[in-house]
Protein backbone atom coordinates (compact mmCIF):
# COMPACT_ATOMS: atom_id res chain seq x y z
CA UNK A 1 0.00 0.00 0.00
CA UNK A 2 1.33 3.42 -0.96
CA UNK A 3 -1.21 5.57 0.88
CA UNK A 4 -3.63 5.30 3.79
CA UNK A 5 -6.50 5.54 1.33
CA UNK A 6 -5.22 2.41 -0.46
CA UNK A 7 -5.23 0.62 2.89
CA UNK A 8 -8.81 1.69 3.58
CA UNK A 9 -9.90 0.26 0.20
CA UNK A 10 -8.25 -3.13 0.78
CA UNK A 11 -10.94 -5.80 1.40
CA UNK A 12 -9.57 -6.76 4.81
CA UNK A 13 -9.60 -3.14 6.02
CA UNK A 14 -12.77 -1.83 4.38
CA UNK A 15 -13.88 0.61 7.05
CA UNK A 16 -14.00 3.98 5.29
CA UNK A 17 -11.73 6.99 5.38
CA UNK A 18 -13.19 8.52 8.53
CA UNK A 19 -12.60 5.41 10.61
CA UNK A 20 -9.05 5.08 9.29
CA UNK A 21 -8.01 8.62 10.17
CA UNK A 22 -10.02 8.50 13.40
CA UNK A 23 -8.00 5.46 14.45
CA UNK A 24 -4.74 7.19 13.63
CA UNK A 25 -5.72 10.25 15.65
CA UNK A 26 -6.87 8.22 18.66
CA UNK A 27 -5.25 9.66 21.76
CA UNK A 28 -3.76 12.70 19.97
CA UNK A 29 -6.57 15.17 20.85
CA UNK A 30 -7.43 16.39 24.31
CA UNK A 31 -11.17 16.18 23.80
CA UNK A 32 -11.28 19.70 22.38
CA UNK A 33 -12.49 20.73 18.98
CA UNK A 34 -9.88 23.04 17.59
CA UNK A 35 -10.95 25.63 15.05
CA UNK A 36 -8.58 26.20 12.17
CA UNK A 37 -9.38 29.41 10.32
CA UNK A 38 -9.34 29.31 6.56
CA UNK A 39 -10.84 30.77 3.43
CA UNK A 40 -14.08 29.50 1.90
CA UNK A 41 -13.81 28.15 -1.64
CA UNK A 42 -16.26 27.28 -4.38
CA UNK A 43 -15.15 23.98 -5.91
CA UNK A 44 -16.35 22.36 -9.14
CA UNK A 45 -15.68 18.63 -9.18
CA UNK A 46 -16.55 15.72 -11.46
CA UNK A 47 -17.84 12.73 -9.53
CA UNK A 48 -17.32 9.16 -10.63
CA UNK A 49 -20.35 6.92 -10.79
CA UNK A 50 -20.71 3.70 -8.87
CA UNK A 51 -19.49 2.81 -5.41
CA UNK A 52 -16.44 5.04 -5.40
CA UNK A 53 -15.78 8.37 -3.76
CA UNK A 54 -13.08 9.52 -6.17
CA UNK A 55 -13.50 12.98 -7.64
CA UNK A 56 -11.66 15.14 -10.13
CA UNK A 57 -11.46 18.78 -9.10
CA UNK A 58 -12.01 20.89 -12.20
CA UNK A 59 -11.79 24.35 -10.64
CA UNK A 60 -11.57 26.13 -7.28
CA UNK A 61 -12.25 29.79 -6.57
CA UNK A 62 -11.63 31.53 -3.26
CA UNK A 63 -14.75 33.33 -2.04
CA UNK A 64 -14.11 36.89 -0.93
CA UNK A 65 -15.86 38.10 2.23
CA UNK A 66 -19.41 39.16 1.38
CA UNK A 67 -19.31 37.58 -2.09
CA UNK A 68 -22.58 36.72 -3.84
CA UNK A 69 -22.11 32.94 -3.83
CA UNK A 70 -24.73 32.31 -6.53
CA UNK A 71 -23.09 34.85 -8.86
CA UNK A 72 -19.60 33.47 -8.23
CA UNK A 73 -20.80 29.91 -8.82
CA UNK A 74 -22.62 30.73 -12.07
CA UNK A 75 -19.56 32.57 -13.48
CA UNK A 76 -17.31 29.72 -12.36
CA UNK A 77 -19.48 27.03 -13.97
CA UNK A 78 -19.75 29.02 -17.21
CA UNK A 79 -15.95 29.36 -17.37
CA UNK A 80 -15.35 25.67 -16.64
CA UNK A 81 -17.81 24.58 -19.32
CA UNK A 82 -16.35 27.01 -21.86
CA UNK A 83 -12.82 25.73 -21.13
CA UNK A 84 -13.93 22.14 -21.60
CA UNK A 85 -15.80 22.90 -24.81
CA UNK A 86 -13.06 25.10 -26.25
CA UNK A 87 -10.40 22.45 -25.75
CA UNK A 88 -10.61 21.49 -29.43
CA UNK A 89 -12.59 18.29 -28.99
CA UNK A 90 -14.48 16.89 -31.95
CA UNK A 91 -17.87 16.64 -30.20
CA UNK A 92 -19.65 14.50 -32.85
CA UNK A 93 -16.74 12.02 -32.90
CA UNK A 94 -16.63 11.82 -29.09
CA UNK A 95 -20.42 11.26 -29.03
CA UNK A 96 -19.97 8.42 -31.54
CA UNK A 97 -17.09 6.83 -29.61
CA UNK A 98 -19.02 7.01 -26.32
CA UNK A 99 -22.22 5.56 -27.79
CA UNK A 100 -23.91 3.23 -25.33
CA UNK A 101 -22.49 4.89 -22.23
CA UNK A 102 -24.71 6.89 -19.85
CA UNK A 103 -23.18 10.24 -20.84
CA UNK A 104 -24.33 13.31 -22.69
CA UNK A 105 -21.86 15.15 -24.89
CA UNK A 106 -22.30 18.88 -25.22
CA UNK A 107 -20.25 20.77 -27.74
CA UNK A 108 -20.15 23.54 -30.26
CA UNK A 109 -19.88 22.88 -33.95
CA UNK A 110 -17.53 25.02 -35.98
CA UNK A 111 -19.26 27.46 -38.27
CA UNK A 112 -16.61 27.08 -40.99
CA UNK A 113 -16.86 23.28 -41.21
DSSP file (Angstrom, degrees, kcal/mol; ACC not computed):
  #  RESIDUE AA STRUCTURE BP1 BP2  ACC     N-H-->O    O-->H-N    N-H-->O    O-->H-N    TCO  KAPPA ALPHA  PHI   PSI    X-CA   Y-CA   Z-CA
    1    1 A X              0   0    0      0, 0.0     3,-0.1     0, 0.0     4,-0.0   0.000 360.0 360.0 360.0 132.5    0.0    0.0    0.0
    2    2 A X        +     0   0    0      1,-0.1     2,-0.3     2,-0.0     3,-0.0   0.765 360.0  22.4 -93.1 -29.0    1.3    3.4   -1.0
    3    3 A X  S  > S-     0   0    0      1,-0.1     4,-1.4     0, 0.0    -1,-0.1  -0.868  77.5-111.9-134.2 166.4   -1.2    5.6    0.9
    4    4 A X  H  > S+     0   0    0     -2,-0.3     4,-2.1     1,-0.2     5,-0.1   0.833 117.5  59.1 -66.7 -31.7   -3.6    5.3    3.8
    5    5 A X  H  > S+     0   0    0      1,-0.2     4,-1.4     2,-0.2    -1,-0.2   0.906 102.0  53.0 -64.0 -40.7   -6.5    5.5    1.3
    6    6 A X  H  > S+     0   0    0      1,-0.2     4,-0.8     2,-0.2    -1,-0.2   0.897 108.6  51.0 -59.1 -40.0   -5.2    2.4   -0.5
    7    7 A X  H >< S+     0   0    0     -4,-1.4     3,-0.8     1,-0.2    -1,-0.2   0.903 107.0  52.9 -64.4 -41.2   -5.2    0.6    2.9
    8    8 A X  H 3< S+     0   0    0     -4,-2.1     8,-0.5     1,-0.2     7,-0.5   0.775 108.8  50.9 -66.6 -25.0   -8.8    1.7    3.6
    9    9 A X  H 3< S+     0   0    0     -4,-1.4    -1,-0.2    -3,-0.2    -2,-0.2   0.601  83.5 108.0 -88.2 -11.6   -9.9    0.3    0.2
   10   10 A X  S X< S-     0   0    0     -3,-0.8     3,-2.1    -4,-0.8     4,-0.2  -0.442  79.9-121.6 -66.1 138.8   -8.3   -3.1    0.8
   11   11 A X  G >  S+     0   0    0      1,-0.3     3,-1.0     2,-0.2    -1,-0.1   0.837 110.4  52.4 -53.0 -37.9  -10.9   -5.8    1.4
   12   12 A X  G 3  S+     0   0    0      1,-0.2    -1,-0.3     3,-0.0    -4,-0.1   0.606 117.9  37.0 -77.7  -9.0   -9.6   -6.8    4.8
   13   13 A X  G <  S+     0   0    0     -3,-2.1     2,-1.5    -6,-0.2     3,-0.3   0.060  73.6 146.5-125.4  24.1   -9.6   -3.1    6.0
   14   14 A X    <   +     0   0    0     -3,-1.0    -5,-0.1     1,-0.2    -6,-0.1  -0.447  24.6 120.7 -71.2  92.6  -12.8   -1.8    4.4
   15   15 A X  S    S-     0   0    0     -2,-1.5     4,-0.4    -7,-0.5    -1,-0.2   0.447  71.1-104.9-131.4  -7.6  -13.9    0.6    7.0
   16   16 A X     >  -     0   0    0     -8,-0.5     4,-1.6    -3,-0.3    -1,-0.1  -0.056  33.2 -83.0  96.6 159.1  -14.0    4.0    5.3
   17   17 A X  H  > S+     0   0    0      1,-0.2     4,-2.5     2,-0.2     5,-0.3   0.902 122.7  55.9 -67.7 -41.7  -11.7    7.0    5.4
   18   18 A X  H  > S+     0   0    0      1,-0.2     4,-2.5     2,-0.2    -1,-0.2   0.915 108.7  46.7 -58.7 -45.2  -13.2    8.5    8.5
   19   19 A X  H  > S+     0   0    0     -4,-0.4     4,-2.3     2,-0.2    -1,-0.2   0.877 111.4  53.1 -65.4 -37.3  -12.6    5.4   10.6
   20   20 A X  H  X S+     0   0    0     -4,-1.6     4,-1.7     2,-0.2    -2,-0.2   0.958 115.4  37.6 -62.8 -52.3   -9.1    5.1    9.3
   21   21 A X  H  X S+     0   0    0     -4,-2.5     4,-2.0     1,-0.2    -2,-0.2   0.838 113.7  57.5 -71.9 -31.2   -8.0    8.6   10.2
   22   22 A X  H  < S+     0   0    0     -4,-2.5     4,-0.5    -5,-0.3    -1,-0.2   0.911 107.0  49.3 -61.9 -41.2  -10.0    8.5   13.4
   23   23 A X  H >< S+     0   0    0     -4,-2.3     3,-0.7     1,-0.2    -2,-0.2   0.881 110.2  50.4 -65.1 -37.9   -8.0    5.5   14.4
   24   24 A X  H 3< S+     0   0    0     -4,-1.7    -1,-0.2     1,-0.2    -2,-0.2   0.851 112.2  47.2 -67.6 -33.7   -4.7    7.2   13.6
   25   25 A X  T >X S+     0   0    0     -4,-2.0     3,-2.4    -5,-0.1     4,-0.7   0.455  80.3 130.2 -88.0  -0.5   -5.7   10.2   15.7
   26   26 A X  T <4 S+     0   0    0     -3,-0.7    -3,-0.1    -4,-0.5    -4,-0.0  -0.326  81.5   7.6 -56.7 126.2   -6.9    8.2   18.7
   27   27 A X  T 34 S+     0   0    0      2,-0.1    -1,-0.3    -2,-0.1    -2,-0.1   0.356 105.5  96.2  85.1  -6.6   -5.2    9.7   21.8
   28   28 A X  T <4 S+     0   0    0     -3,-2.4     2,-0.2     2,-0.0    -2,-0.2   0.741  73.5  65.8 -88.0 -23.1   -3.8   12.7   20.0
   29   29 A X  S  < S-     0   0    0     -4,-0.7    -2,-0.1     1,-0.1     4,-0.1  -0.643  73.6-138.9 -99.0 158.7   -6.6   15.2   20.8
   30   30 A X        -     0   0    0     -2,-0.2     3,-0.1     2,-0.2    -1,-0.1   0.009  60.7 -87.8-102.4  27.1   -7.4   16.4   24.3
   31   31 A X  S    S+     0   0    0      1,-0.3     2,-0.4     0, 0.0    -2,-0.0   0.586  95.3 121.0  80.0   9.4  -11.2   16.2   23.8
   32   32 A X        -     0   0    0      2,-0.0     2,-0.7     0, 0.0    -1,-0.3  -0.814  62.8-132.8-106.5 146.2  -11.3   19.7   22.4
   33   33 A X        -     0   0    0     -2,-0.4     2,-0.5    -3,-0.1    -4,-0.0  -0.883  26.2-153.3 -94.1 116.9  -12.5   20.7   19.0
   34   34 A X        -     0   0    0     -2,-0.7     2,-0.4     2,-0.0    -2,-0.0  -0.803   4.8-139.9 -97.6 129.1   -9.9   23.0   17.6
   35   35 A X        -     0   0    0     -2,-0.5     2,-0.6     1,-0.0    -2,-0.0  -0.713  12.2-164.7 -86.9 131.1  -11.0   25.6   15.0
   36   36 A X        -     0   0    0     -2,-0.4    -2,-0.0     2,-0.0     2,-0.0  -0.955  18.6-136.2-115.7 111.2   -8.6   26.2   12.2
   37   37 A X        +     0   0    0     -2,-0.6     2,-0.3     1,-0.0     0, 0.0  -0.328  37.9 149.5 -67.8 149.7   -9.4   29.4   10.3
   38   38 A X        -     0   0    0     -2,-0.0     2,-0.4     0, 0.0    -1,-0.0  -0.943  45.0 -85.0-162.7-179.7   -9.3   29.3    6.6
   39   39 A X        -     0   0    0     -2,-0.3     2,-0.2    26,-0.0    25,-0.1  -0.791  39.3-119.7 -99.7 140.6  -10.8   30.8    3.4
   40   40 A X        -     0   0    0     23,-0.4    23,-2.9    -2,-0.4     2,-0.3  -0.579  32.8-165.7 -77.0 143.7  -14.1   29.5    1.9
   41   41 A X  E     -A   62   0A   0     21,-0.3     2,-0.6    -2,-0.2    21,-0.2  -0.923  21.7-137.0-126.9 152.0  -13.8   28.1   -1.6
   42   42 A X  E     -A   61   0A   0     19,-2.9    19,-2.4    -2,-0.3     2,-0.4  -0.965  31.3-167.4-104.4 121.8  -16.3   27.3   -4.4
   43   43 A X  E     -A   60   0A   0     -2,-0.6     2,-0.5    17,-0.2    17,-0.2  -0.936  16.1-158.6-119.7 132.1  -15.1   24.0   -5.9
   44   44 A X  E     +A   59   0A   0     15,-2.7    14,-2.9    -2,-0.4    15,-1.6  -0.946  24.8 173.4-106.4 123.1  -16.3   22.4   -9.1
   45   45 A X  E     -A   57   0A   0     -2,-0.5     2,-0.5    12,-0.3    12,-0.2  -0.966  31.2-133.3-133.2 147.2  -15.7   18.6   -9.2
   46   46 A X  E     -A   56   0A   0     10,-2.8    10,-2.3    -2,-0.4     2,-0.4  -0.874  26.9-148.8 -95.9 127.9  -16.5   15.7  -11.5
   47   47 A X  E     -A   55   0A   0     -2,-0.5     2,-0.2     8,-0.2     8,-0.2  -0.788   8.7-129.1-100.2 139.4  -17.8   12.7   -9.5
   48   48 A X        -     0   0    0      6,-1.6     4,-0.2    -2,-0.4     2,-0.1  -0.577  25.9-121.9 -81.2 149.5  -17.3    9.2  -10.6
   49   49 A X  S    S+     0   0    0     -2,-0.2     2,-0.2     2,-0.1     5,-0.1  -0.406  70.1  35.5 -84.7 166.9  -20.3    6.9  -10.8
   50   50 A X  S    S-     0   0    0      1,-0.2     2,-0.5    -2,-0.1    -2,-0.0  -0.513 114.6 -30.3  92.2-159.7  -20.7    3.7   -8.9
   51   51 A X  S    S+     0   0    0     -2,-0.2     2,-0.3     2,-0.0    -1,-0.2  -0.183 103.4 102.9 -92.6  41.2  -19.5    2.8   -5.4
   52   52 A X        -     0   0    0     -2,-0.5    -4,-0.0    -4,-0.2    -2,-0.0  -0.856  56.5-155.4-120.7 157.6  -16.4    5.0   -5.4
   53   53 A X        +     0   0    0     -2,-0.3     2,-0.2    -6,-0.1    -1,-0.1   0.170  51.4 129.6-114.7  16.6  -15.8    8.4   -3.8
   54   54 A X        -     0   0    0     -5,-0.1    -6,-1.6    -7,-0.0     2,-0.3  -0.486  33.8-177.7 -73.6 140.7  -13.1    9.5   -6.2
   55   55 A X  E     -A   47   0A   0     -8,-0.2     2,-0.5    -2,-0.2    -8,-0.2  -0.921  24.6-139.1-133.5 159.9  -13.5   13.0   -7.6
   56   56 A X  E     -A   46   0A   0    -10,-2.3   -10,-2.8    -2,-0.3     2,-0.5  -0.969  21.5-139.5-120.4 113.3  -11.7   15.1  -10.1
   57   57 A X  E     +A   45   0A   0     -2,-0.5   -12,-0.3   -12,-0.2     3,-0.1  -0.601  22.2 179.0 -74.6 122.1  -11.5   18.8   -9.1
   58   58 A X  E     -     0   0A   0    -14,-2.9     2,-0.3    -2,-0.5   -13,-0.2   0.750  63.3  -8.2 -94.4 -29.0  -12.0   20.9  -12.2
   59   59 A X  E     -A   44   0A   0    -15,-1.6   -15,-2.7     2,-0.0     2,-0.3  -0.972  52.1-163.0-166.2 150.3  -11.8   24.4  -10.6
   60   60 A X  E     -A   43   0A   0     -2,-0.3     2,-0.4   -17,-0.2   -17,-0.2  -0.987   7.8-172.9-142.4 133.4  -11.6   26.1   -7.3
   61   61 A X  E     -A   42   0A   0    -19,-2.4   -19,-2.9    -2,-0.3     2,-0.3  -0.992  24.6-126.6-128.9 129.9  -12.2   29.8   -6.6
   62   62 A X  E     -A   41   0A   0     -2,-0.4     2,-0.6   -21,-0.2   -21,-0.3  -0.602  25.8-131.9 -75.1 131.1  -11.6   31.5   -3.3
   63   63 A X        -     0   0    0    -23,-2.9   -23,-0.4    -2,-0.3     2,-0.1  -0.740  16.8-138.5 -86.9 122.7  -14.7   33.3   -2.0
   64   64 A X    >   -     0   0    0     -2,-0.6     3,-2.0     1,-0.1     2,-0.1  -0.419  38.9 -82.1 -72.6 153.4  -14.1   36.9   -0.9
   65   65 A X  T 3  S+     0   0    0      1,-0.3    -1,-0.1    -2,-0.1   -26,-0.0  -0.368 118.2  12.4 -57.3 131.5  -15.9   38.1    2.2
   66   66 A X  T 3  S+     0   0    0      1,-0.2    -1,-0.3    -3,-0.1    -2,-0.1   0.555  91.2 158.5  78.7   8.9  -19.4   39.2    1.4
   67   67 A X    <   -     0   0    0     -3,-2.0     2,-1.1     1,-0.1    -1,-0.2  -0.314  51.8-114.0 -66.3 147.1  -19.3   37.6   -2.1
   68   68 A X     >  -     0   0    0      1,-0.2     4,-2.6     2,-0.1     5,-0.2  -0.741  30.8-162.4 -79.3 101.1  -22.6   36.7   -3.8
   69   69 A X  H  > S+     0   0    0     -2,-1.1     4,-2.6     1,-0.2     5,-0.2   0.862  85.1  52.2 -61.0 -39.7  -22.1   32.9   -3.8
   70   70 A X  H  > S+     0   0    0      2,-0.2     4,-2.4     1,-0.2    -1,-0.2   0.916 112.0  46.3 -63.4 -42.3  -24.7   32.3   -6.5
   71   71 A X  H  > S+     0   0    0      2,-0.2     4,-2.2     1,-0.2     5,-0.2   0.921 113.5  48.3 -66.6 -43.5  -23.1   34.8   -8.9
   72   72 A X  H  X S+     0   0    0     -4,-2.6     4,-2.5     1,-0.2    -2,-0.2   0.922 113.1  48.6 -61.9 -43.8  -19.6   33.5   -8.2
   73   73 A X  H  X S+     0   0    0     -4,-2.6     4,-2.8    -5,-0.2     5,-0.2   0.904 110.5  49.6 -64.7 -42.8  -20.8   29.9   -8.8
   74   74 A X  H  X S+     0   0    0     -4,-2.4     4,-2.1     2,-0.2    -1,-0.2   0.907 113.6  45.8 -65.9 -40.1  -22.6   30.7  -12.1
   75   75 A X  H  X S+     0   0    0     -4,-2.2     4,-2.4     2,-0.2    -2,-0.2   0.920 113.7  50.6 -65.0 -43.1  -19.6   32.6  -13.5
   76   76 A X  H  X S+     0   0    0     -4,-2.5     4,-2.4    -5,-0.2    -2,-0.2   0.929 111.5  46.3 -61.7 -46.9  -17.3   29.7  -12.4
   77   77 A X  H  X S+     0   0    0     -4,-2.8     4,-2.6     1,-0.2     5,-0.2   0.907 111.3  52.4 -63.5 -41.5  -19.5   27.0  -14.0
   78   78 A X  H  X S+     0   0    0     -4,-2.1     4,-2.4    -5,-0.2    -1,-0.2   0.922 111.5  46.8 -60.0 -43.9  -19.8   29.0  -17.2
   79   79 A X  H  X S+     0   0    0     -4,-2.4     4,-2.3     2,-0.2    -2,-0.2   0.891 112.0  49.9 -67.3 -39.4  -16.0   29.4  -17.4
   80   80 A X  H  X S+     0   0    0     -4,-2.4     4,-2.3     2,-0.2    -2,-0.2   0.936 112.9  46.4 -64.2 -45.4  -15.4   25.7  -16.6
   81   81 A X  H  X S+     0   0    0     -4,-2.6     4,-2.5     1,-0.2     5,-0.2   0.908 112.2  50.4 -65.1 -41.4  -17.8   24.6  -19.3
   82   82 A X  H  X S+     0   0    0     -4,-2.4     4,-2.2    -5,-0.2    -1,-0.2   0.900 110.3  50.4 -63.7 -39.4  -16.3   27.0  -21.9
   83   83 A X  H  < S+     0   0    0     -4,-2.3    -2,-0.2     2,-0.2    -1,-0.2   0.918 112.5  46.8 -63.3 -42.5  -12.8   25.7  -21.1
   84   84 A X  H >< S+     0   0    0     -4,-2.3     3,-0.9     1,-0.2     5,-0.3   0.904 116.4  43.6 -66.2 -40.5  -13.9   22.1  -21.6
   85   85 A X  H >< S+     0   0    0     -4,-2.5     3,-0.5     1,-0.2    23,-0.3   0.784 112.0  52.9 -77.7 -26.2  -15.8   22.9  -24.8
   86   86 A X  T 3< S+     0   0    0     -4,-2.2    -1,-0.2    -5,-0.2    -2,-0.2   0.218  78.1 100.5 -92.2  15.9  -13.1   25.1  -26.3
   87   87 A X  T <  S-     0   0    0     -3,-0.9    -1,-0.2    -5,-0.1    -2,-0.1   0.427 102.6-104.0 -81.8   3.1  -10.4   22.4  -25.8
   88   88 A X    <   +     0   0    0     -3,-0.5    -2,-0.1     1,-0.2     2,-0.1   0.642  64.5 159.8  87.9  14.9  -10.6   21.5  -29.4
   89   89 A X        -     0   0    0     -5,-0.3     2,-1.2    -4,-0.2    -1,-0.2  -0.426  46.3-126.6 -71.7 146.3  -12.6   18.3  -29.0
   90   90 A X     >  -     0   0    0      1,-0.2     4,-2.5    -2,-0.1     3,-0.3  -0.779  27.8-167.8 -89.4  91.9  -14.5   16.9  -32.0
   91   91 A X  H  > S+     0   0    0     -2,-1.2     4,-2.7    17,-0.3     5,-0.2   0.871  80.8  49.8 -57.1 -45.8  -17.9   16.6  -30.2
   92   92 A X  H  > S+     0   0    0      1,-0.2     4,-2.0     2,-0.2    -1,-0.2   0.911 113.2  47.6 -61.5 -39.1  -19.6   14.5  -32.8
   93   93 A X  H  > S+     0   0    0     -3,-0.3     4,-2.7     2,-0.2    -2,-0.2   0.918 112.1  48.8 -66.7 -42.6  -16.7   12.0  -32.9
   94   94 A X  H  X S+     0   0    0     -4,-2.5     4,-2.0     1,-0.2    -2,-0.2   0.918 110.1  52.1 -62.5 -42.3  -16.6   11.8  -29.1
   95   95 A X  H  < S+     0   0    0     -4,-2.7    -1,-0.2    -5,-0.2    -2,-0.2   0.906 111.7  47.3 -59.2 -41.1  -20.4   11.3  -29.0
   96   96 A X  H >< S+     0   0    0     -4,-2.0     3,-1.3     1,-0.2    -2,-0.2   0.921 112.3  48.4 -65.5 -44.7  -20.0    8.4  -31.5
   97   97 A X  H 3< S+     0   0    0     -4,-2.7    -1,-0.2     1,-0.3    -2,-0.2   0.779 113.7  47.4 -68.6 -26.0  -17.1    6.8  -29.6
   98   98 A X  T >< S+     0   0    0     -4,-2.0     3,-2.1    -5,-0.2    -1,-0.3   0.261  80.2 141.7 -98.6  12.0  -19.0    7.0  -26.3
   99   99 A X  T <   +     0   0    0     -3,-1.3     3,-0.1     1,-0.3    -3,-0.1  -0.268  66.9  26.6 -55.4 134.3  -22.2    5.6  -27.8
  100  100 A X  T 3  S+     0   0    0      1,-0.4    -1,-0.3     3,-0.1     2,-0.2   0.237  96.2 110.1  95.5 -13.4  -23.9    3.2  -25.3
  101  101 A X  S <  S-     0   0    0     -3,-2.1     2,-2.3     2,-0.1    -1,-0.4  -0.657  82.0-109.8 -92.2 153.0  -22.5    4.9  -22.2
  102  102 A X  S    S+     0   0    0     -2,-0.2     2,-0.3    -3,-0.1    -3,-0.1  -0.357  80.6 111.5 -79.9  62.9  -24.7    6.9  -19.8
  103  103 A X        -     0   0    0     -2,-2.3     2,-0.4    -5,-0.3    -3,-0.1  -0.926  57.0-144.3-131.7 156.5  -23.2   10.2  -20.8
  104  104 A X        -     0   0    0     -2,-0.3     2,-0.5     2,-0.0    -2,-0.0  -0.991  15.3-148.7-120.0 129.9  -24.3   13.3  -22.7
  105  105 A X        -     0   0    0     -2,-0.4     2,-0.5   -14,-0.0   -10,-0.0  -0.868  12.5-171.2-102.3 125.8  -21.9   15.1  -24.9
  106  106 A X        +     0   0    0     -2,-0.5     2,-0.3     2,-0.0    -2,-0.0  -0.962  21.7 142.2-115.9 130.5  -22.3   18.9  -25.2
  107  107 A X        -     0   0    0     -2,-0.5     2,-0.4   -21,-0.0   -21,-0.1  -0.983  45.0-110.7-159.6 167.8  -20.2   20.8  -27.7
  108  108 A X        -     0   0    0     -2,-0.3     2,-0.4   -23,-0.3   -17,-0.3  -0.865  27.2-137.1-105.6 140.1  -20.1   23.5  -30.3
  109  109 A X        -     0   0    0     -2,-0.4     2,-0.1   -19,-0.1   -19,-0.0  -0.776  27.8-108.7 -94.1 141.2  -19.9   22.9  -34.0
  110  110 A X    >   -     0   0    0     -2,-0.4     3,-0.6     1,-0.1    -1,-0.1  -0.406  16.0-144.3 -66.8 141.7  -17.5   25.0  -36.0
  111  111 A X  T 3  S+     0   0    0      1,-0.2    -1,-0.1     2,-0.1    -2,-0.0   0.674  97.9  54.0 -81.5 -16.3  -19.3   27.5  -38.3
  112  112 A X  T 3         0   0    0      1,-0.2    -1,-0.2     0, 0.0    -2,-0.1   0.337 360.0 360.0 -98.7   7.3  -16.6   27.1  -41.0
  113  113 A X    <         0   0    0     -3,-0.6    -1,-0.2     0, 0.0    -2,-0.1   0.468 360.0 360.0 -83.2 360.0  -16.9   23.3  -41.2
